[in-house]
Amino acid sequence: MGSMSSAKRPGSSTGPSGSFRPFTPLDFQLVLLRRMADHNPERVEDARRELGVSLADMREANKRWQAMARSPRARGAVSRYRSILGAPESTIERRIGDLDCEALLWPVPLWPDLRFEVLLAPNGAVWNEWLIRAPGAEPPPLRTLDDLTPWSCTVDEAARAFAPARPLEGSAPTRWGLAFAAPDGAGVRRNVVAEFTWGLLQRTAVSDGPPPGSRP
């Protein structure tokens, strides 16, 4: 993880009761962490301390994020990200099937080698919002189960490394799953279900039975 020792605490700009305080990039990182805390509380705790914020700060940031997203006066997702994170660091044109799409990328100081991606359909609708490897950054070596540690890789990286991988429905919003086979340390192929939050690996479950969802 990167360092943010100079970052202000989310509550540092709070004025008198009821005064407006903008939602900051630091607040957004706390939203990402809050969703990951269910699977990796110790890692999230370390990251929270690195950011110099309290547990209450993280909960408050998530509460404010949910309120913004659910408000009947809420702006569109892209406008919300631009207002919080500023102008994208880069914009990439992507061809997905027969469609030309646009990917907006923002840096995330907690993970210097990653970027937060918002993928737009040709009509401007948001198709996806998650963490990806930064353009030009070296992907992690993924060869065996031992390489699949929490926060080690993104959805796309795991799917490519252990193809063919089958997408699974996530257990909650911002969560994704993959089912695939991967060798253990002894070279024995095992069936794996990997869970991701905001596109980043959180945990894996290994079994010796048939692949999840397969028919007898």
C-alpha positions as MATLAB code, in Angstrom:
seq = 'MGSMSSAKRPGSSTGPSGSFRPFTPLDFQLVLLRRMADHNPERVEDARRELGVSLADMREANKRWQAMARSPRARGAVSRYRSILGAPESTIERRIGDLDCEALLWPVPLWPDLRFEVLLAPNGAVWNEWLIRAPGAEPPPLRTLDDLTPWSCTVDEAARAFAPARPLEGSAPTRWGLAFAAPDGAGVRRNVVAEFTWGLLQRTAVSDGPPPGSRP';
ca = [
       0.000    0.000    0.000;
       1.082    3.560   -0.545;
       1.529    6.245    2.051;
      -0.930    9.007    2.864;
       0.600   10.382    6.022;
      -0.047   13.937    4.845;
      -3.731   13.352    4.102;
      -6.305   15.192    6.171;
      -8.697   13.259    8.341;
     -12.203   13.036    6.916;
     -13.534   15.095    9.809;
     -10.814   17.727    9.694;
     -12.856   20.136    7.579;
     -16.003   19.842    9.665;
     -17.278   23.232   10.727;
     -20.187   24.166   12.971;
     -23.039   21.714   13.252;
     -24.860   21.394    9.959;
     -22.145   23.026    7.868;
     -21.238   21.553    4.501;
     -18.137   19.400    4.191;
     -17.213   18.022    0.773;
     -16.763   14.311    0.238;
     -13.060   13.861   -0.479;
     -10.852   11.266   -2.229;
      -9.807   10.122    1.242;
     -13.445    9.541    2.146;
     -13.827    7.476   -1.017;
     -10.911    5.245   -0.042;
     -12.656    4.648    3.278;
     -15.749    3.536    1.358;
     -13.647    0.984   -0.525;
     -12.152   -0.259    2.743;
     -15.503   -0.471    4.509;
     -16.739   -3.000    1.958;
     -13.541   -5.049    2.352;
     -13.662   -5.136    6.153;
     -16.075   -8.087    6.228;
     -13.443  -10.359    4.662;
     -10.132   -8.841    5.767;
     -10.607   -6.814    8.943;
      -6.928   -6.881    9.911;
      -5.760   -5.585    6.530;
      -8.425   -2.894    6.601;
      -7.389   -1.926   10.115;
      -3.771   -1.511    8.972;
      -4.863    0.570    5.985;
      -7.101    2.726    8.155;
      -4.215    3.466   10.486;
      -1.993    4.295    7.528;
      -4.586    6.840    6.459;
      -4.672    8.234    9.987;
      -8.422    7.908   10.457;
     -10.671    6.337   13.055;
     -13.200    3.556   12.741;
     -15.905    6.159   13.249;
     -14.488    8.144   10.314;
     -14.753    5.088    8.080;
     -18.305    4.365    9.128;
     -19.317    7.987    8.630;
     -17.763    8.098    5.154;
     -19.680    4.971    4.149;
     -22.895    6.374    5.589;
     -22.493    9.600    3.613;
     -21.671    7.656    0.428;
     -24.827    5.556    0.745;
     -26.899    8.672    1.351;
     -25.478   10.337   -1.770;
     -26.072    7.276   -3.937;
     -29.646    6.769   -2.738;
     -30.785   10.373   -2.676;
     -33.614   11.146   -5.136;
     -31.584   14.222   -6.089;
     -28.400   12.194   -6.594;
     -26.307   13.094   -9.606;
     -25.267   10.386  -12.060;
     -22.468    8.028  -11.076;
     -19.902    9.598  -13.422;
     -20.682   13.124  -12.235;
     -20.430   11.951   -8.628;
     -16.996   10.414   -9.200;
     -15.756   13.512  -11.009;
     -16.951   15.770   -8.198;
     -15.191   13.612   -5.587;
     -12.054   12.418   -7.382;
     -11.563   15.265   -9.851;
     -10.708   14.844  -13.503;
      -9.712   11.280  -14.470;
      -5.995   10.591  -14.634;
      -6.574    8.995  -18.022;
      -9.335    8.008  -20.407;
      -8.993    4.811  -22.427;
     -11.076    3.680  -25.394;
     -11.984   -0.005  -25.206;
     -13.603   -2.342  -27.664;
     -15.951   -4.803  -25.922;
     -17.609   -7.119  -28.405;
     -19.077   -4.872  -31.071;
     -19.198   -1.787  -28.849;
     -16.746    1.064  -28.383;
     -16.598    1.894  -24.683;
     -14.772    4.460  -22.607;
     -12.887    3.739  -19.368;
     -12.163    6.559  -16.908;
      -9.254    5.878  -14.524;
      -8.389    7.509  -11.202;
      -5.387    6.821   -8.917;
      -5.987    5.277   -5.484;
      -3.092    6.175   -3.119;
      -3.672    3.122   -0.918;
      -2.866    0.903   -3.905;
      -0.333    2.770   -6.101;
      -0.294   -0.004   -8.735;
      -4.072    0.041   -9.123;
      -6.573    2.458  -10.616;
     -10.269    2.914   -9.979;
     -12.042    2.342  -13.276;
     -15.488    3.505  -14.321;
     -16.468    1.819  -17.584;
     -18.994    3.665  -19.741;
     -21.260    2.193  -22.393;
     -21.626    4.043  -25.720;
     -24.771    5.772  -24.378;
     -22.863    7.074  -21.341;
     -24.346    4.593  -18.855;
     -21.972    3.144  -16.245;
     -21.322   -0.531  -16.886;
     -18.767   -1.204  -14.197;
     -16.965    0.414  -11.257;
     -13.965   -1.386   -9.793;
     -10.202   -1.537   -9.239;
      -7.912   -2.610  -12.068;
      -4.138   -2.800  -12.540;
      -2.690    0.563  -13.582;
      -1.668    0.795  -17.243;
       1.995   -0.140  -17.511;
       2.171   -1.679  -14.005;
       3.492   -5.228  -13.751;
       0.739   -7.740  -12.949;
       1.443  -10.153  -10.095;
       2.723  -13.672  -10.881;
      -0.275  -15.974  -10.485;
       0.689  -19.621  -10.897;
      -0.619  -21.554   -7.886;
      -3.065  -21.264   -5.014;
      -0.287  -19.809   -2.860;
      -0.245  -16.720   -5.078;
      -3.912  -15.986   -4.437;
      -3.479  -13.949   -1.272;
      -5.876  -11.166   -0.208;
      -5.492   -7.970   -2.238;
      -2.945   -9.657   -4.523;
      -4.859   -9.419   -7.814;
      -7.903   -8.137   -9.642;
     -10.798  -10.029  -11.209;
      -9.368   -9.783  -14.714;
      -5.919  -10.946  -13.607;
      -7.254  -14.049  -11.863;
      -9.533  -14.875  -14.793;
      -6.640  -14.672  -17.252;
      -4.168  -16.578  -15.073;
      -6.518  -19.489  -14.380;
      -8.600  -19.650  -17.536;
     -11.202  -20.813  -18.116;
     -12.864  -19.012  -15.198;
     -16.607  -18.722  -14.703;
     -18.137  -15.536  -13.258;
     -20.311  -15.989  -10.182;
     -22.956  -13.694   -8.786;
     -21.611  -11.624   -5.903;
     -23.030  -11.868   -2.401;
     -23.626   -8.105   -2.260;
     -23.233   -4.969   -4.401;
     -19.598   -4.225   -5.382;
     -18.745   -7.922   -4.958;
     -17.856  -10.432   -7.663;
     -16.957  -14.121   -7.739;
     -14.973  -16.438   -9.998;
     -14.907  -20.232  -10.172;
     -11.839  -21.890  -11.685;
      -9.230  -24.606  -11.191;
      -5.706  -23.866   -9.949;
      -2.758  -26.054   -8.884;
      -1.738  -26.228   -5.254;
       1.877  -26.288   -4.089;
       2.166  -29.961   -5.029;
       0.829  -29.357   -8.540;
      -2.573  -30.918   -7.846;
      -5.375  -28.996   -9.529;
      -8.025  -27.845   -7.072;
     -11.423  -26.226   -7.582;
     -11.460  -22.644   -6.359;
     -14.080  -20.012   -5.672;
     -12.509  -16.565   -5.393;
     -14.368  -13.567   -3.946;
     -13.622   -9.981   -4.920;
     -14.753   -6.638   -3.530;
     -14.519   -3.570   -5.762;
     -12.601   -5.870   -8.135;
      -9.834   -6.764   -5.645;
      -9.315  -10.331   -4.372;
     -10.502  -10.828   -0.785;
     -10.529  -14.580   -0.132;
     -10.643  -18.022   -1.742;
     -12.378  -21.282   -0.932;
     -10.903  -24.571   -2.157;
     -12.639  -27.897   -2.687;
     -11.901  -31.313   -4.161;
     -15.375  -31.872   -5.578;
     -16.736  -30.915   -9.005;
     -16.465  -27.253   -9.992;
     -19.160  -25.077   -8.398;
     -22.351  -24.983  -10.422;
     -21.416  -27.976  -12.589;
     -24.104  -30.473  -13.507;
     -23.832  -34.136  -12.516;
];
